[in-house]
Amino acid sequence: MLFPGKTELLYHLLCRCVLPKETGGLEVDVVFVDTDYSLDMSRLVSILDSKLSSGLSTCSTSAGSDEVVLRSCLSRLLVIHCSSSSQLLLTLHFLETTLSSRPSVALLLIDSISAFYWSDSSEGGASLSKREEKLSKCSELLGRLLRDYRITIFASCRTIRRSSSGSSSCVEKDRPYLCRQWQCLVTHRLLCSKREADTEQMRHPVFSIHTSSFSWTGTRGSRTSFFKVTDGGVEFI
């Protein structure tokens, strides 16, 4: 998943998972690994509250019970902050224990997987293997989590490209330049871009989202959707 609008999309996915089934949610647990320190809990609570108010509008609930439901939703969320690739690596090791003891976890969100690309590149110097060593190990652990626990993983990623004098295709330009181990894990890629805003869109920005899917046979499928960001979160249009 690529910038911009990525955090709002992650909020949308997160809310869909933690909301109760009677409001259209999945009622499952989510782990949010925040490496960009971009998680705004007040914004997340606001979106959850808006969706709960809409979903429970047909039910006779009191303000007190609404708060209980909101707290229940938040109890399904585990937030972990990482400030280095070493911390991210340790976190993924720790998650194996978490997933074993908390089987209700169905989604792992990482915002973002490329947060430490430049610091790792600086530490690794001229050696490509050294620069990519930690992310490669993280990718191996993520692959193990996918295989052993059958969870879904969404990760945001800045577009990082290798410098080249030669021409490259549009696909390659949109492809994040991270280690090969990471790219082998990716089955779907979402490329977000902000549309030119008119007067109405100044208040509610509209984004396009181009989705590409990849299979083991190498075939690809793609589609483009649009969404706007409102006070109540993401709305697809």
ABEGO torsion letter per residue (X at the ends): XBOBGAAAAAAAAAAAAABBAAAGBAGBBBBBBBAAGABBAAAAAAAAAAAAAAAAAABBBBAAAAAAAAAAAAAABBBBBBABAAAAAAAAAAAAAAAAABAABABBBBOBAAAAAAAAAAAAEABAAAAAAAAAAAAAAAAAAAAAAGBBBBBBBBBBBBBBABBBBAAAAABBBBBAAAAAABABBBBBBBBBBBAAAAABBBBBBBBBBBBAAGBBBBBBBBBBBBAAEBBBX
